[in-house]
């Protein structure tokens, strides 16, 4: 597999991922002290997670920074996400040789920027288009389900649906005061969000590595916004995502058709050539 193709797989995989307190009284006053947001985040877990989903859903954009490993490869990604409809994102990641690669996502369609030295082999095109919705339809599976929540609420919704979530305590993340949540869940429970057929294949990959449980962590700030999300997949890898610059203007555009090669069409061309 060529280097840029390997980088493409890693890039899509990376985009294919989010205390006990008391209420007292003011000294010298009989009026009860209203709990702070951090206190509520720690004491009212379910209610606070729902407020986090609601508050984050109102955000128009966010900057994300991802660090981790997958398939034995280190992953380092930074970019922006437009949380409109459809969800759009532009990410830059370091390839296996350290060369940066840019990936744009428009809903379920990915556009991977091809290194200049490799463009001659695909007619001088700058971008490679991968339509996951179309690929899933041909395979009889829905690949897009795992990308429906490609925003900071994904891990929040996952935690809200799981039992056994606990509060680690208050922590500061990138200068913001947060409350840290954690839960360890069976692989099958965590993967419940995926299409049944796709889930079966992913579960088999985890099983081959002897991974039975996943640990999910989430840090929420005083505005009920996720600031960090972590996923520990054992031997399969790990991922930490930091969220910053909520509401900062972003502009993610679909690459021009004249500069884009369609991966599906290339495959059809290769099949046609092989059949002659």
C-alpha positions in Angstrom: 0.0 0.0 0.0 1.4 3.4 -1.0 2.2 5.9 1.7 -0.6 8.3 0.8 -3.1 5.6 0.6 -2.0 4.4 4.1 -2.4 8.0 5.3 -5.9 8.1 3.8 -6.9 5.1 5.8 -5.5 6.5 9.0 -7.1 9.9 8.3 -10.6 8.5 7.8 -10.2 6.2 10.8 -9.4 9.2 13.0 -12.5 10.9 11.7 -14.3 7.7 11.7 -14.2 8.9 16.6 -16.1 12.6 23.4 -17.4 14.9 43.5 -19.6 14.9 46.0 -20.9 18.4 46.7 -23.4 19.9 49.2 -25.6 22.9 49.3 -25.0 25.1 52.4 -26.0 28.5 53.5 -24.3 31.9 53.3 -22.6 32.9 56.5 -25.0 35.1 58.5 -27.9 34.4 56.2 -30.8 31.9 56.2 -31.0 31.9 52.4 -29.7 28.7 50.8 -26.6 29.0 48.6 -27.3 28.1 45.0 -24.9 25.4 43.8 -22.4 26.3 41.2 -22.4 24.7 37.8 -19.4 22.5 38.7 -21.3 21.3 41.8 -24.3 20.5 39.7 -22.1 18.7 37.2 -20.8 16.5 40.0 -24.0 15.9 41.9 -26.7 15.8 39.1 -24.9 13.5 36.7 -27.8 12.6 34.3 -29.3 16.1 34.4 -26.0 17.7 33.7 -25.2 15.5 30.8 -28.5 16.3 29.2 -27.8 20.0 29.7 -24.4 19.5 28.1 -26.1 17.9 25.0 -28.5 20.8 24.8 -25.9 23.5 25.3 -23.4 22.0 22.8 -26.1 21.5 20.2 -26.4 25.3 20.1 -22.8 25.7 19.2 -22.0 26.6 15.6 -18.4 25.3 15.5 -15.5 24.1 17.5 -11.8 23.4 17.1 -10.6 19.9 17.8 -7.2 18.4 18.6 -6.8 14.7 18.6 -3.9 12.6 19.9 -3.7 8.8 20.1 -2.9 5.5 18.5 -4.9 3.2 16.1 -3.7 0.0 14.5 -0.3 0.5 15.9 0.1 3.9 14.3 0.3 7.2 16.1 -2.4 9.7 15.2 -2.1 13.5 15.6 -5.0 15.6 14.1 -6.0 19.2 14.4 -8.9 21.0 12.7 -12.3 22.6 12.8 -15.8 21.3 12.8 -18.8 23.2 11.4 -21.7 21.9 13.5 -24.4 23.1 11.0 -26.5 20.8 8.8 -24.7 19.0 7.2 -21.8 18.7 9.6 -18.5 19.7 8.0 -14.9 19.3 9.1 -11.4 20.1 7.9 -8.6 18.2 9.6 -4.9 18.1 9.1 -3.0 15.1 10.3 0.6 13.9 10.2 1.1 10.9 7.9 3.4 8.0 8.7 6.4 9.9 7.4 5.4 13.1 9.2 4.1 14.8 6.1 0.8 16.7 6.9 -2.3 15.5 5.1 -5.6 17.5 4.9 -9.0 15.8 5.0 -12.3 17.5 4.5 -15.6 15.9 5.5 -18.9 17.1 4.2 -21.6 15.0 5.8 -20.6 11.4 5.0 -18.3 12.3 2.1 -14.5 12.5 2.7 -12.0 14.4 0.5 -8.4 13.5 1.1 -5.7 15.9 -0.3 -3.3 13.9 -2.4 0.5 14.8 -2.0 1.7 16.8 -5.0 4.2 14.1 -6.0 1.4 11.5 -6.3 -1.1 13.6 -8.3 0.3 12.7 -11.8 -0.9 9.1 -11.3 -4.5 10.3 -10.9 -4.7 12.8 -13.7 -3.3 15.7 -11.7 -6.2 15.8 -9.3 -5.6 17.4 -5.9 -8.4 15.6 -4.0 -9.6 12.0 -3.6 -13.3 11.7 -2.9 -14.6 8.8 -0.7 -18.4 8.6 -0.3 -19.1 6.4 2.7 -22.9 6.5 2.1 -22.5 5.1 -1.4 -19.9 2.6 -0.3 -22.2 1.4 2.5 -25.1 1.0 0.1 -23.1 -1.2 -2.2 -21.9 -3.3 0.7 -25.4 -3.5 2.2 -24.4 -1.6 5.4 -24.8 1.9 6.7 -21.3 3.3 7.4 -22.7 6.8 8.0 -24.2 6.0 11.4 -20.9 6.3 13.1 -20.5 9.8 11.7 -23.9 11.2 12.5 -22.6 12.6 15.8 -19.2 13.8 14.6 -19.4 16.6 17.1 -18.7 17.2 20.8 -22.0 15.7 21.9 -21.1 12.1 20.7 -19.4 11.0 23.9 -22.0 12.9 26.0 -24.8 10.9 24.4 -22.8 7.7 24.9 -22.3 8.4 28.6 -25.9 9.3 29.1 -27.0 5.9 27.6 -24.6 3.9 29.8 -24.9 2.7 33.4 -22.1 3.1 35.9 -20.8 6.5 35.0 -18.9 8.1 37.9 -17.5 11.5 38.7 -13.7 11.6 39.1 -13.6 15.2 40.3 -12.9 18.7 39.3 -9.9 19.2 36.9 -8.5 22.0 34.8 -8.3 21.4 31.0 -6.6 23.9 28.8 -7.3 26.6 31.3 -11.0 25.8 31.8 -12.5 24.4 35.0 -14.2 21.1 34.4 -15.7 18.1 36.0 -14.3 14.7 34.8 -16.6 11.7 34.2 -15.6 8.2 33.5 -17.1 4.8 32.7 -15.9 1.4 31.6 -18.3 -0.5 29.3 -18.4 -3.8 27.4 -17.4 -3.4 23.7 -20.8 -4.6 22.5 -22.6 -1.9 24.6 -20.4 0.9 23.4 -20.7 -0.2 19.7 -24.5 -0.3 19.9 -24.6 3.0 17.9 -23.2 1.3 14.8 -25.1 -0.5 12.1 -25.6 -4.2 13.1 -23.5 -5.7 10.3 -20.7 -3.1 10.7 -20.8 -3.6 14.5 -20.3 -7.3 14.1 -17.1 -6.8 12.1 -15.7 -4.3 14.5 -16.5 -6.5 17.5 -14.6 -9.3 15.8 -11.5 -7.0 15.5 -11.7 -6.2 19.2 -12.1 -9.9 20.0 -9.0 -10.8 18.1 -7.1 -8.4 20.2 -8.7 -9.7 23.4 -10.4 -6.4 24.1 -13.6 -6.8 26.0 -14.1 -3.4 27.6 -13.6 0.2 26.6 -13.0 3.1 29.0 -14.7 6.4 28.2 -13.8 9.7 29.8 -15.4 13.2 29.4 -14.5 16.6 30.9 -17.3 19.2 30.9 -16.9 22.9 31.7 -19.0 25.5 33.5 -20.9 26.4 30.3 -21.9 22.7 30.0 -19.6 22.2 27.0 -17.3 19.2 26.5 -13.6 20.3 26.8 -12.0 16.8 26.4 -13.1 13.3 25.5 -11.0 10.2 25.9 -11.4 6.6 24.7 -9.2 3.7 25.8 -9.6 0.7 23.5 -6.9 -1.4 25.1 -4.6 -3.1 22.5 -6.7 -1.5 19.7 -5.5 2.0 20.6 -6.5 5.1 22.4 -7.7 8.6 21.6 -7.9 11.9 23.4 -9.8 14.8 21.8 -9.6 18.4 23.1 -12.4 20.9 22.2 -11.6 24.6 22.1 -12.7 27.9 20.4 -16.5 27.1 20.5 -18.3 29.4 18.1 -15.3 30.6 16.1 -16.2 31.3 12.5 -15.1 28.4 10.2 -15.5 27.8 6.4 -15.2 24.3 5.1 -15.9 24.1 1.4 -16.4 21.1 -0.9 -13.3 20.9 -3.2 -13.9 21.8 -6.9 -15.1 18.9 -9.0 -12.4 19.7 -11.6 -9.8 19.0 -8.9 -11.4 15.9 -7.5 -11.0 12.2 -8.4 -13.8 9.8 -7.3 -12.4 6.7 -5.5 -15.6 4.7 -6.4 -15.2 5.5 -10.1 -11.5 4.6 -10.0 -12.5 1.1 -8.6 -15.1 0.6 -11.3 -12.4 1.5 -13.9 -10.0 -1.0 -12.5 -12.7 -3.7 -12.4 -13.6 -3.0 -16.1 -9.9 -3.2 -17.1 -9.5 -6.5 -15.3 -12.5 -7.9 -17.0 -11.2 -7.2 -20.5 
